[in-house]
Amino acid sequence: MKEYTVGKKDANLRVDRFLMNKMPEHSKLFILKSIKNKKIRVNQKHPKKDDRLVVGDRVVSYILEKADKSVSITNIKKKFSVVYEDKNILIVNKESGILSGDTTGKNNTTLEEQVNEYLKVKAERATLCHRIDFNTSGLVILAKNRKSLEILNEMFKEREVNKYYLYIAVGNFNQRQGILKHYLTKDAVQSKVWVSVSPKIGAKKAIMEYRVLLEAKKLSLVECRLETGRTHQIRCQMAYIGHPLLGDNKYGKKAINKEYGESQQLLCAYKISFNRTDKLKELGYLAGKTFKLPDVAFVKQYFNQ
């Protein structure tokens, strides 16, 4: 248990912001989850995340300390590289094999934590604006301040940020480009997503546009643009139409993955572009800009490109 008394300099802060300042070792998502799970009390009551504090308020945290302090994040191999950075945002290239973020607070090897370790010498912090899967590589945007985070969150919600992926799919396509529209139902127990062509209770609409760039004997290099950002969307939608991602043992074909010696999906978020929109506000200098990875390893490996 930790207890804090609100002073003049912290007056009128939101509860979540106050706790982020007092406990920087925890991510924003973890603190928000802790408030929701009633591990925070203000004057012996359970607050909401956006409640404002006044001088003299007694804030008590029942968040347990992180269990593993034996491994320092500074001794962990950095699994990202900076693609673009300014005073408001950071765009990084995440390697596969690392979580984008962690709501449990138990893992200090997430992309978000590693980026904040990098920013520490500048006395800056950054927050994820979106995520990509553990075994997916590619571009991720982080915001360095609250205003930028609010703007980017709104833009992602309004689909004003375009996300493009490259991947290797099994087989050759009869239709080299198209738009896939399905409904996805997430099974949290199995950590898997089920696809249907018609609406179902609890299902979310998933839309993606794809086009085949190159073909080999049994493989295709595909680019897609996500209209929606659902869990495992590319992997499950492509598998549903008969073209699972190479290396994907959850939705794909294990025999083919074994044949090529691939044990994780060959999927990369390789390009991000910003629409020309008034919603960018203070980030208007990003309007119309595109950020793209110059090379993707599996493209060179399988298509000599």
N, C-alpha and C positions, 0 to 999 in steps of 0.2 A: 504494500500500500504506500502511496505517496500523497502528500497533502500540500496544497498551495493556497496562499491567500492573495487575492487580486489587489495589486497596488494601482497608483494613479496612471502609470505608463501603460498598464494593460486594460484600463477601463474602456468599455464599449467594444472590446474584441469579441468575436464569436468564440464559442466554446472550443470548436475544433481548431481554430487558429491559435488560441491561447495554449492548447495542449501541444500543438506542433512546435511552438516556441520553447516550451518547457521540456519536451521529450523528443528532441530531434533525431534520436536513434530509431524512432518508429516512423513508418511511412504515413502519409495522409490517409490512404485507404484503410490502413490498420486502425488508425485513431477513429475514423468514421464508423468502422465496424464495431469498435469497442464502445462507442457512445450508443449505437443501436442495440448492442447486446447488454446494455445497462451496467457496464463496468466503470462508468464515470458518474459521480454525483456532484451536484452543486447545491450547497446548503441542504444536504441530506435528501435531495430530490434528484430524479433522473432527468437530465436536460435533453433538449433537442440540439442537433449540431449547430443550428444557426441562432440559438439563444445568445443574447448579448450579456456580458458580464459587467458588474459595477464594483466600485471600490469596496473592499471588505468581504466580497464573496469568498466562500470556502469551497475550493475545488479538490475533490478526492478522487484519485485514480486507483482502481483495483486491478490494473493491468499487471500481469506477472512479468518479471524481467525475462528477457530473452535467455533461453536455457543454455545455449552454446556460446560461450565467450572465448573459447580456446582458439578459434580461427579468426585472425584479423583479416578484414576485407582488403587491407593493403598488401597482404601476402597472396592474394588470389589473382590468378591470371585474368587480365582485363579481356572481356569478351565483346568489345565494341570498338568502333572507330568513329571519329567525328567527321561527318560529311558537310555540315553547315552549322555555324553558330553566330548569334548576335546577342544583343543585350536582352532580348525577349524570348527567343526560342533556341532550341538545340535539335538538330536532326542527326541521328546516329545510325550506323550500320550494325545491327545486332547479329552476332554469330548464332548459329543453332546450338541448342544445348544449354540455354539459360532462360529462366523465367523473365518475362517483361517486368512484372511486379508481383507482390505477394501480400494478400490481405490477412494472413495469419500472424505476421510479425516474427515468424520462426526462421526465416531464411534471409541471410544477409548477403547472398550472392546473386541477387536479382539485378537485372539491367538498371533499374531505377537507383538502386543503392550504389552500384558501381559508378554510374554517371555522377551521383552526388558526391562520391569520394573524389572524383576527378575535379568537380567544381569547388571543393572545399577550400582550395588555395586561393580562390577568387572571392571567397565569402558569399557564394551563390548556392542556390538549391533549385532543383527542377522537379516537375511532376509530370507523369505520363499523361498524354492526351488520348492515347489509344494503345492497343496491345497487339502483338502477334504471338503465335503459339511457341511453346518451348523449343520444338524441333524445327521451327521455321526461321529462316534468316531474313535480314533485310532492314529497310528503313523504318525508324520509329521517331515520332516527334515528341519532344518534351517542352513544357513551358517553364520559363524561369520566374514568372511572377503571376499574381492572381488574375490581373486583367487579361494577360495573354492566354491564360488557361481558360478563362470564361469565354473569350472570343473563339478559341479553337474548339472548345467543347460544343459551342453553338454551331460552328461550321461543320463539324463531323455529324452532328445531329441533323443538320439541314442538307447534308451530302454535298457540301461545297468544296470538300477536299477529295480529290480523285486518287484512289489507291490502285496501283497496277502490280500484278504478280507475274512471275515467270515460273513455269514448272514443266517437268517431263511427265507426260501421260503415257500409259500403256496402250499400244495399238495405234492404228491410223484412222482418221476421221472421214466419214462419208461427207459430212457437212463441215467445211473448214472454218466457218465462223457462225456465231449465233448468240442468242440470248436465252439463258436458262432461268426459268421461274418455277420454284418449288416451295413447299412448306416444310419447315424443319422442326422436329420435336426432340428436345434434349432429354436424355436419360442420364441424370446425375450419378446414379448408382453405378452404371456401366461406363460412365464417362464417354458416352457415344451419342451420336445424333442420327435420327431416323428421318428419311425423306419420303414425302408424299406429293402427288401432283394436285391434290385438292385440299382445301382447308380442313384442319382438325382442331379440336379443343386443345389449347395450349401450344399450338404450332405457330411459328413465326414465318412470315414470307421472306424468301431469299431470292435475290436477283443478281445475276452476274452475266457479263458480256465477255465472250471468249473469241480468240482467233488463233489458228494454227500458223506458226511461223516457219517451222522446218519439220521434215519427216525423215526418219530412218526406217529400217526394215520393220521393226516392231514397236518403235517409239515415236512420239511427237513432242516437239517443243511448242508450248502453248503460252500465250499471254492472255491474261484476263483482267478486267476492271470490275471491281466490286461495287454494285449499287447499294447493297446492304452489307453489314459486317457481322455475320452470325458465326457462332462457334463451329469450327471445322467446316465452314461453308464450302470452300473450294474442294476439299478432300471428299466430302460426302456427295456433293452434287456431281462431280466428275465420275465418281464410282457408280452412281446411280444410272448414268447414261452409258456405262460400260467402258469407261476410260479412267480407271483409278490412277493415282499418282504413283510413279515408280518409287519404291522404298516404303510405301505406306502399308504397314502390316495390320492396321486397325480396319481400314476400309478397302484395302487393295488385295492383290494376289500374292500370297507368300511365296509360292513356287517361282514366280517371275522375279520377285525381289531377291530371292536366294540365288537365282541364276546370275543376276547382275551384281550380287554382293552388296546390296543396299538395304539398310535396316531402319532408315528414317526417310520421311518424304522429301523429295527433291523439289523444294518450294521456296521461293525467295520474293519478298516484297521489294521489288527493284526500282520502283518509280512512284513519286508522289507529285501531284500538281495542284495548284491553288486556282480556283476560279476567280474571274474578275468580278468582284461583288462588293457592295457597300458593307457587308457584314464583317469584313476584315478590320474596319475601323482603324485603330492605331497600328495594326499590322498591314496596312494598305500597300506597303512596299513589296509584299509577297504576291500581290495580285498578278496572275498570269505566269508565275514562275513555276518551273519544273525542276525537281531534283532527282537524279538518276544515277544508279550505280554503273560505273563504266564496264565492269566485268562481273560475271557470275560463274563461279567455278564449275558447276555441273554442266553449263552450256559448252564450255571449252572441252570438258571431258567427253561428252557424248556427241557433240556436233561440230567440233573443231572450229568453233566461232569465237 
